[in-house]
Every structure is written in structure tokens, then in C-alpha cells.
Amino acid sequence: MNPKLINLPKILDKRGNLSIIEEKQHIPFGIQRVYWIYDVPGGEYRGGHAFKENHELIVALSGSFDVVLHDGKEEKKYSLNRSYYGLYVPKMIWRSIENFSTNALALILASTDFSKEDYIRDFSSFQTLIK
């Protein structure tokens, strides 16, 4: 499966809106781990790696940021700024998150437990593996 934006369910209410994510229903994987990125200093980026097995969904819960994905051949940038959209990133896709707005909050749902061995941190190695 390729990266794609997923429109998450929205329940509109005058008291405030609500969105939900259910594993294997709204996203194509079971949720094993959840983490979030926040307080990123201006000009900094996160990511700069790919995963051998882990799939992720990235959601901008607050503020905005850009997710830059590379499949080994071409690069595509996704601007996330709505909490009812998630970016599905399958395994073996290089990713970086950049251009964080003030008070941005990135929520990431992951399909695997944390494992240092799952990371590919060198882009040249990633390109070799993807071929």
C-alpha cells in the first residue's frame, strides 16, 4: 500500500467537534504504540529515517507541519494542519517532518513496538534496500 491521506470520521457538535481512529477500520494496521512530537524549535525537523516493518499514521492534532516522504524514486510533501486527516505511511518509506508551526502537536500511531533494529537511518542504505 502506498502513502495516502485518510479522512478520519468527524462528529460535528456545537460544543466542540470530535474525531476518532479505530485500528483496522480507519487505518490498515493494528495499533501497537502511540507517541507524539511537540515543542519542536523553529527550523528543526524530526524523522530522517525509514522503517523496515513499522507502519504509521501521522496526525496534526494542533498547529501544522509538513511530512516529506520518499519512496526511493520520488519525493512528495504533505502539509498537515487538520486534526481529522491522517497521513498513512507504510514501511520502507523515508520520512521527515519539518516546518512545525508554534505549538504544533504531531500524533503518531505505530504498528510495532519500538525497535532500534527496525530503523534505517542512512538514506543511501535505504535506497540500496529499496531496489
Buried (B, 14 or more C-beta within 10 A) or exposed (E): EEBEEBEBEBEEEEEEEEBEBEBEEBBBBEBBEEEEBEEBEEEEBBBBBBBBEBBBBBBBBBBBBBBBBBBBEEEEEBEBEBBBBBBBBBBBBBBBBBBBBEEBBBBBBBBBEEEEEBEBEEBEEBBEEBE
